[in-house]
Amino acid sequence: MEARCLYFTLFSASNLRSVRKYKKMKVYAKVSVAGKSKCTEVDLENGTNPEWNTPFKFIIPEEKIIQAQGKISIKIELFCKRNLKQDKYVGEVHLSLDSQCAKSGNNTCLVDKSGTNSESSNFGTLMYASVLGDKIIIEDSSSSEDQDCINKNQMAQIGTTIGTTILTAAVTVAVAVIAI
């Protein structure tokens, strides 16, 4: 199956409207692309100007890009982490990337509560960057997100096997040297 890797980095947000009355906001972002969602860590320090500098990798089946007429929809929701209650919604951004424009530099967009990215509902700004890779072939679309983890686990097992083999050989040589 053909697919593309979307490399998406969420840098920061600025001038967000505070949704807290007394304490500083602790903001995180949820990025959703092609039915998959990933979250940043919670920024505990910067309040209404959170910084994440979090890179994401999404594998998007080419058929979904074709169905969307060459557009890739990205939804970024911002939340304020709360300890005793449900996290509070801050705002969101809806992006539509053109698959023909494979590279995009650093970008800034408006955060709003209605999802329209309009000036009238401005709740702050968001900085991001994206790069859409060339077409690749993946074996199984249902586990495409897990393939990196599987490969890393397999590589770790191979590394452990090689390390054990080298250690065993070194011990054997050391014993042979002592025996002489």
Accessible surface in RSA format (square Angstrom, percent):
REM  Atomic radii and reference values for relative SASA: ProtOr
REM  Chains: A
REM  Algorithm: Lee & Richards
REM  Probe-radius: 1.40
REM  Slices: 20
REM RES _ NUM      All-atoms   Total-Side   Main-Chain    Non-polar    All polar
REM                ABS   REL    ABS   REL    ABS   REL    ABS   REL    ABS   REL
RES MET A   1    82.18  42.6  42.96  28.4  39.22  93.4  58.06  49.4  24.12  32.0
RES GLU A   2    78.02  44.8  71.88  54.4   6.14  14.6  18.93  36.6  59.09  48.2
RES ALA A   3     0.00   0.0   0.00   0.0   0.00   0.0   0.00   0.0   0.00   0.0
RES ARG A   4    32.98  13.8  32.98  16.8   0.00   0.0   0.02   0.0  32.96  20.0
RES CYS A   5    10.72   8.1  10.42  11.6   0.30   0.7   3.00   7.6   7.72   8.3
RES LEU A   6     0.18   0.1   0.18   0.1   0.00   0.0   0.18   0.1   0.00   0.0
RES TYR A   7   103.41  48.3 101.04  57.5   2.37   6.2  72.70  54.6  30.72  37.9
RES PHE A   8     0.60   0.3   0.00   0.0   0.60   1.6   0.00   0.0   0.60   1.7
RES THR A   9    33.68  24.0  33.37  33.8   0.30   0.7  11.03  14.8  22.65  34.2
RES LEU A  10     0.00   0.0   0.00   0.0   0.00   0.0   0.00   0.0   0.00   0.0
RES PHE A  11    51.24  25.6  51.18  31.7   0.06   0.1  51.18  31.0   0.06   0.2
RES SER A  12    22.61  19.1  22.61  30.2   0.00   0.0   8.37  17.8  14.24  19.9
RES ALA A  13     2.81   2.6   0.00   0.0   2.81   6.4   1.12   1.6   1.69   4.5
RES SER A  14    40.46  34.2  40.33  53.8   0.13   0.3  26.93  57.4  13.53  19.0
RES ASN A  15   112.56  77.6  96.24  93.0  16.32  39.3  29.13  70.1  83.43  80.6
RES LEU A  16     7.40   4.1   0.00   0.0   7.40  18.6   0.00   0.0   7.40  19.9
RES ARG A  17   131.10  55.0 125.14  63.8   5.96  14.2  48.66  66.5  82.44  50.0
RES SER A  18    64.40  54.4  34.35  45.8  30.06  69.2  28.10  59.8  36.31  50.9
RES VAL A  19    23.73  15.6   7.75   7.0  15.97  38.5  16.76  14.6   6.97  18.9
RES ARG A  20    57.47  24.1  38.15  19.4  19.32  46.0   5.42   7.4  52.06  31.5
RES LYS A  21   186.27  90.9 146.06  89.6  40.21  95.7  95.25  85.7  91.02  97.0
RES TYR A  22   204.04  95.3 165.16  94.0  38.88 101.2 127.24  95.6  76.80  94.7
RES LYS A  23   135.54  66.1 122.37  75.1  13.17  31.4  77.90  70.1  57.64  61.4
RES LYS A  24   113.53  55.4  93.41  57.3  20.12  47.9  71.92  64.7  41.61  44.3
RES MET A  25     2.09   1.1   0.19   0.1   1.90   4.5   0.19   0.2   1.90   2.5
RES LYS A  26    38.52  18.8  38.52  23.6   0.00   0.0  21.34  19.2  17.18  18.3
RES VAL A  27     0.09   0.1   0.00   0.0   0.09   0.2   0.00   0.0   0.09   0.2
RES TYR A  28    33.83  15.8  33.83  19.2   0.00   0.0  15.66  11.8  18.17  22.4
RES ALA A  29     0.00   0.0   0.00   0.0   0.00   0.0   0.00   0.0   0.00   0.0
RES LYS A  30    70.90  34.6  70.88  43.5   0.02   0.0  19.28  17.4  51.62  55.0
RES VAL A  31     0.00   0.0   0.00   0.0   0.00   0.0   0.00   0.0   0.00   0.0
RES SER A  32    25.08  21.2  22.50  30.0   2.57   5.9  18.61  39.6   6.47   9.1
RES VAL A  33     2.17   1.4   0.20   0.2   1.97   4.8   1.64   1.4   0.54   1.5
RES ALA A  34    29.97  27.6   4.52   7.0  25.45  57.9  17.74  25.0  12.22  32.4
RES GLY A  35    80.98  99.9   0.00   N/A  80.98  99.9  39.60 108.7  41.38  92.7
RES LYS A  36    82.40  40.2  80.03  49.1   2.37   5.6  45.05  40.5  37.35  39.8
RES SER A  37    59.81  50.5  29.61  39.5  30.20  69.6  16.65  35.4  43.16  60.5
RES LYS A  38    63.63  31.0  56.87  34.9   6.76  16.1  46.54  41.9  17.09  18.2
RES CYS A  39    70.43  53.3  43.99  49.1  26.43  62.1  17.85  45.2  52.58  56.7
RES THR A  40     9.63   6.8   0.00   0.0   9.63  22.9   1.13   1.5   8.50  12.8
RES GLU A  41   146.55  84.1 141.89 107.3   4.66  11.1  61.33 118.6  85.22  69.6
RES VAL A  42    45.20  29.7  28.82  26.1  16.37  39.4  28.93  25.1  16.27  44.1
RES ASP A  43    13.00   9.1   5.03   5.0   7.97  18.8   9.91  23.3   3.09   3.1
RES LEU A  44   104.74  58.3  91.68  65.6  13.06  32.8  91.68  64.4  13.06  35.1
RES GLU A  45   125.69  72.2 115.83  87.6   9.86  23.5  48.14  93.1  77.56  63.3
RES ASN A  46    62.32  43.0  48.28  46.7  14.04  33.8   9.50  22.9  52.82  51.1
RES GLY A  47     5.14   6.3   0.00   N/A   5.14   6.3   4.46  12.3   0.67   1.5
RES THR A  48    42.81  30.4  40.15  40.7   2.67   6.4  19.37  26.0  23.44  35.4
RES ASN A  49    66.47  45.8  64.57  62.4   1.90   4.6  22.03  53.0  44.44  43.0
RES PRO A  50     0.00   0.0   0.00   0.0   0.00   0.0   0.00   0.0   0.00   0.0
RES GLU A  51   101.43  58.2  88.54  67.0  12.89  30.7  14.27  27.6  87.16  71.2
RES TRP A  52    26.53  10.6   2.22   1.1  24.32  57.1   7.80   4.2  18.74  30.4
RES ASN A  53    93.18  64.3  76.49  73.9  16.69  40.2  26.40  63.5  66.78  64.5
RES THR A  54    28.88  20.5  27.28  27.7   1.59   3.8  22.29  29.9   6.58  10.0
RES PRO A  55   100.59  73.3  85.84  78.3  14.75  53.6  86.04  71.0  14.56  90.5
RES PHE A  56    16.56   8.3   8.51   5.3   8.05  20.9  14.39   8.7   2.17   6.2
RES LYS A  57    63.63  31.0  59.41  36.5   4.22  10.0  34.33  30.9  29.31  31.2
RES PHE A  58     1.41   0.7   1.41   0.9   0.00   0.0   1.41   0.9   0.00   0.0
RES ILE A  59    16.42   9.3  10.71   8.0   5.71  13.8  10.71   7.7   5.71  15.5
RES ILE A  60     3.52   2.0   3.52   2.6   0.00   0.0   3.52   2.5   0.00   0.0
RES PRO A  61    20.80  15.2  20.80  19.0   0.00   0.0  20.80  17.2   0.00   0.0
RES GLU A  62    16.16   9.3  16.16  12.2   0.00   0.0   5.86  11.3  10.30   8.4
RES GLU A  63    91.13  52.3  86.36  65.3   4.76  11.3  27.20  52.6  63.93  52.2
RES LYS A  64    87.22  42.5  81.76  50.2   5.46  13.0  50.47  45.4  36.74  39.1
RES ILE A  65     3.89   2.2   3.04   2.3   0.85   2.1   3.89   2.8   0.00   0.0
RES ILE A  66   119.21  67.8 107.23  79.9  11.98  28.9 111.09  80.0   8.12  22.0
RES GLN A  67   142.20  79.5 108.98  79.6  33.22  79.1  47.52 101.2  94.68  71.8
RES ALA A  68    45.04  41.4  28.02  43.2  17.02  38.7  39.43  55.5   5.61  14.9
RES GLN A  69   161.58  90.4 134.69  98.4  26.90  64.0  46.77  99.6 114.81  87.1
RES GLY A  70    15.98  19.7   0.00   N/A  15.98  19.7  13.83  37.9   2.15   4.8
RES LYS A  71    88.75  43.3  86.92  53.3   1.83   4.4  54.79  49.3  33.95  36.2
RES ILE A  72     6.56   3.7   3.55   2.6   3.01   7.3   6.56   4.7   0.00   0.0
RES SER A  73    79.63  67.3  69.83  93.2   9.80  22.6  40.87  87.0  38.76  54.3
RES ILE A  74     1.89   1.1   0.00   0.0   1.89   4.5   0.80   0.6   1.08   2.9
RES LYS A  75    75.08  36.6  74.20  45.5   0.88   2.1  27.40  24.7  47.68  50.8
RES ILE A  76     0.02   0.0   0.00   0.0   0.02   0.1   0.00   0.0   0.02   0.1
RES GLU A  77    25.17  14.5  25.17  19.0   0.00   0.0   0.11   0.2  25.07  20.5
RES LEU A  78     0.00   0.0   0.00   0.0   0.00   0.0   0.00   0.0   0.00   0.0
RES PHE A  79    37.04  18.5  37.04  22.9   0.00   0.0  37.04  22.5   0.00   0.0
RES CYS A  80     0.00   0.0   0.00   0.0   0.00   0.0   0.00   0.0   0.00   0.0
RES LYS A  81    83.13  40.6  83.13  51.0   0.00   0.0  38.43  34.6  44.70  47.6
RES ARG A  82    59.90  25.1  54.36  27.7   5.54  13.2  11.77  16.1  48.13  29.2
RES ASN A  83   119.63  82.5  82.46  79.7  37.17  89.5  26.09  62.8  93.54  90.4
RES LEU A  84   175.88  98.0 138.78  99.3  37.10  93.3 143.50 100.8  32.38  87.1
RES LYS A  85   146.01  71.2 128.81  79.0  17.21  41.0  83.00  74.7  63.02  67.1
RES GLN A  86   157.44  88.0 139.14 101.7  18.30  43.6  53.73 114.4 103.71  78.7
RES ASP A  87    35.42  24.8  21.82  21.7  13.60  32.1   8.14  19.2  27.28  27.2
RES LYS A  88    83.13  40.6  80.13  49.2   3.00   7.1  42.16  38.0  40.96  43.6
RES TYR A  89    65.20  30.4  60.03  34.2   5.17  13.5  59.46  44.7   5.74   7.1
RES VAL A  90     0.14   0.1   0.07   0.1   0.07   0.2   0.07   0.1   0.07   0.2
RES GLY A  91     0.00   0.0   0.00   N/A   0.00   0.0   0.00   0.0   0.00   0.0
RES GLU A  92    21.15  12.1  21.15  16.0   0.00   0.0   0.53   1.0  20.62  16.8
RES VAL A  93     0.00   0.0   0.00   0.0   0.00   0.0   0.00   0.0   0.00   0.0
RES HIS A  94    74.35  40.6  64.78  45.0   9.57  24.5  43.54  44.9  30.81  35.8
RES LEU A  95    19.54  10.9  12.82   9.2   6.72  16.9  16.16  11.4   3.37   9.1
RES SER A  96    73.61  62.2  44.78  59.8  28.83  66.4  37.74  80.4  35.88  50.3
RES LEU A  97    29.49  16.4  28.01  20.0   1.48   3.7  29.49  20.7   0.00   0.0
RES ASP A  98    50.06  35.1  43.93  43.7   6.14  14.5  11.57  27.2  38.50  38.4
RES SER A  99     6.07   5.1   3.44   4.6   2.63   6.1   0.58   1.2   5.49   7.7
RES GLN A 100   148.30  82.9 118.28  86.4  30.02  71.5  48.25 102.7 100.05  75.9
RES CYS A 101    84.10  63.6  68.97  76.9  15.13  35.6  28.13  71.3  55.97  60.4
RES ALA A 102    35.35  32.5  29.66  45.8   5.69  12.9  29.66  41.8   5.69  15.1
RES LYS A 103   155.33  75.8 134.02  82.2  21.31  50.7  98.97  89.1  56.36  60.0
RES SER A 104    32.85  27.8  20.53  27.4  12.32  28.4  20.73  44.1  12.12  17.0
RES GLY A 105    54.91  67.7   0.00   N/A  54.91  67.7  39.62 108.7  15.29  34.2
RES ASN A 106   101.54  70.0  71.78  69.4  29.76  71.7  16.15  38.9  85.39  82.5
RES ASN A 107    44.08  30.4  38.99  37.7   5.09  12.3  10.67  25.7  33.41  32.3
RES THR A 108    85.81  61.0  55.07  55.8  30.74  73.3  38.02  51.1  47.79  72.2
RES CYS A 109    22.47  17.0  14.81  16.5   7.65  18.0  22.47  56.9   0.00   0.0
RES LEU A 110    35.72  19.9  33.66  24.1   2.07   5.2  33.66  23.6   2.07   5.6
RES VAL A 111     0.00   0.0   0.00   0.0   0.00   0.0   0.00   0.0   0.00   0.0
RES ASP A 112     0.00   0.0   0.00   0.0   0.00   0.0   0.00   0.0   0.00   0.0
RES LYS A 113    88.24  43.0  70.92  43.5  17.32  41.2  39.52  35.6  48.72  51.9
RES SER A 114    75.04  63.4  40.74  54.4  34.30  79.0  47.35 100.8  27.69  38.8
RES GLY A 115    15.96  19.7   0.00   N/A  15.96  19.7   1.59   4.4  14.37  32.2
RES THR A 116    90.44  64.3  62.51  63.4  27.94  66.6  67.30  90.4  23.14  35.0
RES ASN A 117    45.48  31.4  29.41  28.4  16.07  38.7  15.21  36.6  30.27  29.3
RES SER A 118    40.89  34.6  35.16  46.9   5.73  13.2  36.76  78.3   4.13   5.8
RES GLU A 119   135.82  78.0 120.98  91.5  14.84  35.3  62.83 121.5  72.99  59.6
RES SER A 120   108.69  91.8  67.07  89.5  41.62  95.9  59.42 126.5  49.27  69.0
RES SER A 121    24.96  21.1  20.50  27.4   4.46  10.3  24.96  53.2   0.00   0.0
RES ASN A 122    47.69  32.9  42.42  41.0   5.27  12.7   9.64  23.2  38.05  36.8
RES PHE A 123    28.61  14.3  27.84  17.2   0.77   2.0  28.61  17.3   0.00   0.0
RES GLY A 124     5.58   6.9   0.00   N/A   5.58   6.9   3.46   9.5   2.12   4.7
RES THR A 125    33.94  24.1  33.74  34.2   0.20   0.5  27.36  36.8   6.58   9.9
RES LEU A 126     0.22   0.1   0.00   0.0   0.22   0.6   0.22   0.2   0.00   0.0
RES MET A 127    71.73  37.1  71.71  47.5   0.02   0.0  39.11  33.2  32.63  43.2
RES TYR A 128    15.60   7.3  15.60   8.9   0.00   0.0   0.00   0.0  15.60  19.2
RES ALA A 129    16.95  15.6  16.32  25.2   0.64   1.5  16.54  23.3   0.41   1.1
RES SER A 130     4.11   3.5   2.87   3.8   1.25   2.9   1.64   3.5   2.47   3.5
RES VAL A 131    54.93  36.1  54.57  49.4   0.36   0.9  54.93  47.7   0.00   0.0
RES LEU A 132     7.83   4.4   5.20   3.7   2.62   6.6   5.20   3.7   2.62   7.1
RES GLY A 133    18.51  22.8   0.00   N/A  18.51  22.8  18.13  49.7   0.39   0.9
RES ASP A 134   119.55  83.7 109.46 108.9  10.09  23.9  31.42  74.0  88.12  87.9
RES LYS A 135   106.51  52.0  82.69  50.7  23.81  56.7  37.35  33.6  69.16  73.7
RES ILE A 136    66.73  38.0  60.59  45.1   6.14  14.8  66.73  48.1   0.00   0.0
RES ILE A 137   131.16  74.6 103.46  77.1  27.71  66.8 103.46  74.5  27.71  75.2
RES ILE A 138     9.01   5.1   5.79   4.3   3.22   7.8   8.30   6.0   0.71   1.9
RES GLU A 139   168.06  96.5 133.11 100.7  34.94  83.2  53.29 103.1 114.76  93.7
RES ASP A 140    69.07  48.4  65.69  65.4   3.39   8.0  25.58  60.2  43.49  43.4
RES SER A 141    47.74  40.3  33.53  44.7  14.21  32.7   5.61  11.9  42.13  59.0
RES SER A 142    90.72  76.7  59.82  79.8  30.90  71.2  56.91 121.2  33.81  47.4
RES SER A 143    31.49  26.6  30.54  40.8   0.95   2.2  23.11  49.2   8.38  11.7
RES SER A 144     6.80   5.7   5.85   7.8   0.95   2.2   0.00   0.0   6.80   9.5
RES GLU A 145    39.37  22.6  23.88  18.1  15.50  36.9  19.36  37.4  20.01  16.3
RES ASP A 146    77.62  54.4  77.62  77.3   0.00   0.0  13.45  31.7  64.17  64.0
RES GLN A 147    43.74  24.5  43.10  31.5   0.64   1.5  18.80  40.0  24.94  18.9
RES ASP A 148    52.02  36.4  50.10  49.9   1.92   4.5  13.87  32.7  38.14  38.0
RES CYS A 149    70.79  53.5  69.32  77.3   1.47   3.4  20.06  50.8  50.73  54.7
RES ILE A 150    79.79  45.4  79.02  58.9   0.78   1.9  79.77  57.4   0.02   0.1
RES ASN A 151    74.35  51.3  73.59  71.1   0.76   1.8  18.27  44.0  56.08  54.2
RES LYS A 152   139.18  67.9 132.89  81.5   6.29  15.0  84.16  75.8  55.02  58.6
RES ASN A 153    92.61  63.9  90.72  87.7   1.88   4.5  20.03  48.2  72.58  70.2
RES GLN A 154    92.51  51.7  91.63  67.0   0.88   2.1  27.63  58.8  64.87  49.2
RES MET A 155   133.97  69.4 125.98  83.4   7.98  19.0 102.40  87.1  31.57  41.8
RES ALA A 156    61.58  56.6  47.89  73.9  13.69  31.2  59.42  83.7   2.16   5.7
RES GLN A 157   123.54  69.1 119.38  87.2   4.16   9.9  42.72  90.9  80.82  61.3
RES ILE A 158   102.25  58.2 100.20  74.7   2.05   4.9 102.21  73.6   0.04   0.1
RES GLY A 159    39.58  48.8   0.00   N/A  39.58  48.8  31.22  85.7   8.35  18.7
RES THR A 160    93.82  66.7  83.07  84.2  10.75  25.6  66.47  89.3  27.34  41.3
RES THR A 161    86.82  61.8  82.00  83.1   4.83  11.5  61.84  83.1  24.98  37.8
RES ILE A 162    94.13  53.6  92.45  68.9   1.68   4.0  94.13  67.8   0.00   0.0
RES GLY A 163    36.43  44.9   0.00   N/A  36.43  44.9  31.84  87.4   4.59  10.3
RES THR A 164    78.47  55.8  74.13  75.1   4.34  10.4  59.75  80.3  18.72  28.3
RES THR A 165    84.29  59.9  79.26  80.4   5.03  12.0  65.92  88.5  18.37  27.8
RES ILE A 166   111.37  63.4 108.81  81.1   2.56   6.2 110.75  79.7   0.62   1.7
RES LEU A 167   116.55  64.9 114.58  82.0   1.97   5.0 116.45  81.8   0.10   0.3
RES THR A 168    81.41  57.9  76.20  77.3   5.21  12.4  64.72  86.9  16.69  25.2
RES ALA A 169    53.15  48.9  46.04  71.0   7.11  16.2  52.79  74.3   0.36   1.0
RES ALA A 170    54.09  49.7  41.91  64.7  12.18  27.7  49.91  70.3   4.19  11.1
RES VAL A 171    80.86  53.2  79.22  71.7   1.64   3.9  80.86  70.3   0.00   0.0
RES THR A 172    84.10  59.8  79.20  80.3   4.90  11.7  65.93  88.6  18.17  27.5
RES VAL A 173    93.53  61.5  91.65  83.0   1.88   4.5  93.53  81.3   0.00   0.0
RES ALA A 174    48.80  44.9  42.26  65.2   6.55  14.9  48.50  68.3   0.30   0.8
RES VAL A 175    91.03  59.9  89.95  81.4   1.07   2.6  90.27  78.4   0.76   2.1
RES ALA A 176    51.05  46.9  43.62  67.3   7.44  16.9  50.12  70.6   0.93   2.5
RES VAL A 177    96.68  63.6  88.80  80.4   7.88  19.0  88.80  77.2   7.88  21.4
RES ILE A 178   146.05  83.1 119.92  89.3  26.13  63.0 126.21  90.9  19.84  53.8
RES ALA A 179    84.94  78.1  44.47  68.6  40.47  92.1  55.85  78.6  29.09  77.1
RES ILE A 180   180.15 102.5 123.86  92.3  56.30 135.7 138.98 100.1  41.18 111.7
END  Absolute sums over single chains surface
CHAIN  1 A    10995.2       9128.9       1866.3       6294.9       4700.2
END  Absolute sums over all chains
TOTAL         10995.2       9128.9       1866.3       6294.9       4700.2
